[in-house]
């Protein structure tokens, strides 16, 4: 009887085990069928020796996140302008030739961001920075008009006031060594909140430092997750030493975003967008100056929808600032509170930190190159003479040399040195076919240093951006703000802010740097 019972229990166990094995085999077979096209074509691309199944996983296991960029640069130098790396059955293809990059970035079929960006989701939610398809396109079209120069030029007085505030705060560091990025982060955050959110910096100054510090630390955690395969799983990440810290930092940044939105609602209730007729009159007088500056910007980049919209007549609603327009859409039922929060979190992060990093790079570079800094001072003296008047929009147009210094700095030190796209169909570049579903990694920090387009590419030379030199260059040889249909919406905002901020600092100080 005991034997019969044992046999009865044993048979179902065999059945369940067999079923589990069959299911596992079917899943493996399905995964193999789905990925064999990617693997087969990617193996035809230049790549280091790989280990079956795990691919090049050991490469990232041997390095920390801080050294990953240097490792990838060395691999590209060794294997050429097309490099394939495998992580299991996933293929990551690095592109560094501007002609190849143009094939990908200029094709609307390849605008999707890869799944690796999901590490930002706890922070930014369903963000315009990483959404794909129709949702992303709708979001871009929603806020595109708020970044036209006709609106941005009105922000110059706010940029100048915040820059002057930074000048006063830096006075305590004269003749001392200090980290400029921390100060610049607070300044650019305050600028953004005032210019694009329409909120006085006095209402948020208590949170500025905590917010910007949290952003720096959160960015480091996200970067670690993208490089370290053991942290990419949400389940495994919850048990890591970074999970608790991330939750604390998320509380800080999300609280700041909610405060910004809350203060804006109060502001709208008080002001109700007064003085419409005065705003309309101002818009009519601005178009001539806008034309001058639009030409200046077009020469540096591949043309995109941010250029096209400058010449489109906009409705009164489309002439509102960023957050004002979102609030208006919320009142009309076109947007939810959650969508507004995601937008605000995304813009607060992307816009302020990009400009803080770029301005830090420029100041450190000028501190190392006194002869370049002297030419910037000479130009500013020719514009402002001995006057302490505030910077105007027209002044920024006249800052030709400073403009070239900024562009050259971003050539050598792009704020985003590496970014990804997911291929939605096969793409041919030269003699290679890049397979559908592969992850394409665009590598500006390498492509910007291509000798074919930049003679002596490691030498800092602002004359790389003289008109004659730019005209003979592939426009995708310079992509600090990406390019094509998914280019950075903040390109014009960033350049305008940088010129006001840097010119104000350099009118008051001379910079020295110990950065090698």
N, C-alpha and C positions, 0 to 999 in steps of 0.2 A: 504493500500500500504506500509506504514511504517512497519506494522507487517510482511508482506511478506519479506521485505528486511532484517529485523532482523533475521527471521527464516533462510533465505538463508545464512546469515553470520555465524549463530550459528552452523549450521550443519557441515560445514568444520572444525570449531574449535574443535568440538567433535571428528571428524575423525582424526585430527592431534594428539589430546591428547591421543586417544585410540591407535594410531599407536606408539606414543612415549612410552606408558605404555607397549605395547607388545614387543617392541624392548628392553626396559630395563629388562623385565622379561626374554627374551631369552638370553640376555647377562649374567644376574645373573645365569640362569640355566646352561649355558655353563661353566661359571666360577666355579660353584659348582661341576659339573661333572669332570672338569679338576683338581680340588683340593681335592676332597673328599678322593682319595686314600692316598694323603699325610697326610691329617688330621686324617684319620682313623688309620693309622699305627703309626703316631707320638703320638697319644693319648695313645698308649700302652706303651710309654716310660715314665720314671720318669719325672715329671714336677710339678711346683707349681700350686696351684689352679688358674684356668683361668676364665675370664669373657667371656661369649658367644660373638661371633662376633669379639670383639677387642682383645681377647686373653690376652697376658701379656704386652700389650702396656703401661699400667700404671707404670710398673716397670721402664722403661726408662724415662718416663715423670717425675718421682720423683727424678732422679739423673742427674747430669751434666756429660759431656763427660769425665771429669777428673776422676770421681769416678766410671765410668762404669766398668772398669776392676776389681776393688775391689768387686763390686757388683756381677759380674759373678763368681769370685773366691769363694765367700761365697756360692753362689747357688750350685756350683759344689761340694763344701765340704759337703753341706747338702743333696743333692740328688744323689751323686755318680758319677761314671765315664761316665755315659750317662745321659744327661740332655736335655730336649726338651722345647723350648720356642716358643710361637705363637705370631705373629704380624698380626692380621687379619687372613687370611687363609694361611699365609706363615709360614713354620716350620723351625726353626733354631735349629740344634742338636749339642750340645757340646760333644766332645770326649776328654777324658783325659787319658785313658788307652793305653799304647804303642802298645799292641797287636791289639786293635781295630783300632788305628791310622794306623797301618801297612796295615790293610785290605783296607783302603781307599787310602792312599798315594801310595801304591805299585801297584795299579790297574790302567792301562792306560785308563780304562773306566771312571775314576773319576778325570780327570786332569783339567776339566773346572773350571774357576773362576766364582763366582756368580755375578749377576747384580749389587750388592752393590758396586763393584769396579768401576762402571761407573762414580762415583764422581771424579775420577782421569782424566777422558777423556779430559776436557778442558785444562788440564796441559800437559798430556803425549800423547794425541792423541790415535791412534790405537797402543797401546804399547805392546811389547813382554811380559811385566809383567802381562797383563790382557787379552790378546787375547786368543782365544780358537781354537780348531780343527786344520785343516790343515795349517791355516795361522800361528798359534803359532808354530807348529812343524817345518815349513819351516824356520821361524825366528830363532828358537833355533839352528837348524842345521847350519844356516848361520854363526853365531858368536861363536859357541861352541869352535872351534879350537883356537880362540884368547885368551881363558882362560886356555890353557894348561900350565903346569909349565915350559916347555921348553922356552916359550915366556916370561912368567912372571918373571923368575929368572933374566932376563936381566934388569929388572926395578929396581932391588935392589939399584943400585947407585942413581937413581932418588929419590927413597923413602928416602934414607939416606940424600941426600942434602936437601930435603924439611923438614925432621925431624930436621936437624941442624938449618935450618932457624927458625923453631918453637922454638927451644932451645934459640936462640938469642932473639926472641920476648918475650919469657916468662921471661927473665932476669929482666924486669922492674916490674914483679909481685912478686919477691922474698920476702918472709915473709909477703905477703899480701893475703887476701881472694879474690878470683875471680872465675868467671864461666869458667871452663876449656872447656866446650862444644863449646863455640863460637870460641875459638882459634883452637881447634881440627877440627872444621868444615872447616875453611879456609885452614888448612894444608892438610886435606884429599881431598878437592876439587882440590887444586893445584897439589897434587900427581896424582890424577886421570887424570887430563887434560894433564899432561906431559907423564904419563906412557901409558895410553890407547888411548889418542887422538894425542899424539906426538907433543904437542905444548908447547913451553917454558912458564913457569909460569909468566915470565916477561911481556908476551903479554896479560895476563889476570888478572894481580894482581890488576888492578883498579876496576875490577868487582867482585872479589872473595868474599869480605865481603857482598856486597849488594845481591849477588846471594845466599849465604848460609843463610843469614838472611831471605830472601824471602822464601826459601825452608822450613825453620822451621815454618814460619807463614802459608804457604800454607798447610803444613801437618796438622796443628791444625784445619784449616777450613775443610779439607777433613774428619778428624776424627769426628768433630762435625756433619757433614752431615750424616756420617754413623750411628751415634748413635741417633740423633734427627730426628724422623720421619717427622716432619714438614719441615725439610730442604732437604729431599731426592728428592722431586719433583723439577725438574729444573725450572718449572714455579713459584712455591712459593719461591724458592731460589733467583730468580731475584729480588724479593721485600724485601729480608732480608737485614740486616745491613752488612752482609758479602760479598754481591755481588760486590759492588764497590771496596772494598779492594782486593778481589780476582783478579779482572781485573788488578789492578795496580801491584799486585805481579806477575801475569802471564806475563805481559809486561817485567818485570825484568828478569825472568828466561828464557823466550823465546828469548829475546835479547841476553842473555849470550850464549845460545846454538847456535844461528845464528853466533855470533862472533867466537865461537870455530870452526865452520864449515868453515867460511870464511878464518880464519887464516890457517886452514889445507890445503885448496885449494891453498893458496899462497905458503905454504911450499912445496906442491907437485910440483908445477910449477918450483920452484927453485931447488929442489933436485932431482926429478925424480927417487927416490928410488935408489940412487947410491950405489956402492960397493957391489953388489949382491954376488960376490964370497967370500968376507970376511964373510958375514953373513952365507953363507952355510958352510964355514969352522968352524965357531963358533958352529953351530948347531951340527956338528959331535962330538965335544969334550964335549958336555953338557949332553949326554944321561946317562952316568954313575951316575952323581950326581943326575939327575932327579929321577933315580930309588930309591935312598935312601929316597928322600923326599916323593915320591909317597906312599911308604910303611907307612911312618909316618902319612900321611893324611887318608889313607884307614881305619885305625883302629878306627877313631873317628866317622865315619858316615856309613850309609847304602850305599853300592856301587851304583854308578850311571854312566851315560854316560860321566860325567866329568872325571871319573877315566879311563874308557875304552879308551878314545881318546888319553891318554898319550902313548899308545903302538902302535898307528896307524901311519904309514908313511904318512906325509902330503906333499902336493904339495907346491911349492914356494908361491903361492897365499895364501894358508891357514896358512902360517907362518908370515903373516903380522900382525901388531897390529890392534886393533879393528877398529878405524876410517879409517886407511889406506885401510883396506879390503873393507869397505863400499864404499869408494871413487873409488876403483878399479872396483867394481861392477857397480857403477853409470856410469863410462866411457864405460863399456861394455853393457849398457842398461839393466842390471839385477836389478836395483834399482832406485827409483825415489828420487827427492830432498825431498819430503814430508816424505818418509819412512826413509831417513837418519836423518831428523830432529826428528822424533819420537824416533828412536833408541838413538840418542844423549841425548835427554831430559830424556829418561828412565834410561840410564846408569849413567848420571850425578847425577840424584836424588838418585837412589838405591844404587850405590856403595859408594859415598862419605858420605852420611848421615848414612848408616849402620855402616861404620867404625868409624865415628865420635862418634856415640852413644856408640858403643862397647868400644872404647878406653876411653871414659868418665867414663863408668861403671867400667872398670878395675882400672883406677887411683883413683876413689873415694873409691873403695873397698880396694886397697892397702893403701890408706890414713887412713882407719879405722882399718886396720890389720897390724900393724908395724912388727909383727913377720913374716908374709908372705912376706912383702916387703923386709925384711932383707935377706930372702932366695933367693929372686930374685936378689938382689944386689950381694950376694955371687956367684951365678951362673954367672952373667955378669962379675964379677971380674975374675973368673976362665977362662973365654973365652977371655977377652980383656986385662987382667992384668992391668997395669997402662997406657996402650997405649991409645992414642986418635985416633987410626986408624979408618977408616970407617968400617961400618958393611958390611959383605959379605953374599952371599947366603949360604955358608957353615956354617957361624955363626948362621944363623937362624935355621939350622938343629940341631945345638948343644944346642939350648935354650929349653931343655926338660922341665925344671920346669916352665919357663915363658909360654910355650905352655899350660901346664896343668892349670896354673892360668887363662889364657884367656878362656880356655874351661869351667872351673868351673864358671867363671864370667858369661859366656853366658848360663850356665845351670840355674843359679839363676835369671839372668836378661836378658832373650832373647830379642834382639832388636825388633823382631816382636813377641809379646807375644800371638797373636791370628791371624789366617788366615783361609780363607774359600775355600771350594770346593763345586761344585754343582753335586749332584748325577744324573747320566744319566741312571741308572737302579737301581732296588732294591739291597740292600747289606745286608748280614746277618753278625751280630757280636754277638757271644754268643747266648743268647736266644731271641735276638731282630732282627727285620727286619727294616732296615732304608729305607724309601720309596724313589722311584725315584722323582726327582725334589726338594727334601729337600735340605736345605743349611747346609752343615757340617762345623762346626767351630772347627778347631784343636787348642788346647789350651796348647802350650808348657810351659807357665809359671806355669801351674798346673802339667802337665805330667812330667816335669823335677824335680818335688819335690815329686815323688812317693816313699814312704819308701821301697817298695818292691825292687826297683832298686838302691836306694840311702839311705843307713842307715844314720840316723840323717839328713834328707834332707835339713833342714834349716841352717845347719852348713856349712860354707865355707871350703871345703876340696879338694884341688887340687889332692889328691891321689885317688879321684874317677876316675881319668883318667890314672892311672897306667895300663900297659898292661893287667895284670891279672884280674883287676877289670872290664875292658872294655870287655874282652872276654866272661865273663859270663853274660853279660847284653844284652837284646834285643836292636838291633841297632836303633830302633825307639823310644827308651827311651831318645834319645838325638837328637833333630831336630832343632837347632837354625837357620839352613839354609834350613829348610824343608827337604824332602827326597823323594825318588822315581823318576819317570820319569820327574816330574816337580820341581826338587830340584833347589836351587839357583845356578846360573852359577858363581856367584862371590865368592863362598866358598873359593877356594884356594887363589884368589886375596886378599880377606879380611884377611885371617890368615897370609899370608906373609907380607902384609902391616902392620898389627897390631904388629907383632914381631919386624919389623925394627923400627917402630915409637916408640913403648913403650920402647924398649931396649935403644934407643938413648936418650929418655927423662930421663930414670932411671939411665943412666950412668952419667948424669949431675945433677940430682936433687933427693932429697928425698921428698916424697909427704906426706902431712897431709890433712885430710878432716874432715869437721864437719857434713857430711851426716850421719844420724842415721841408 
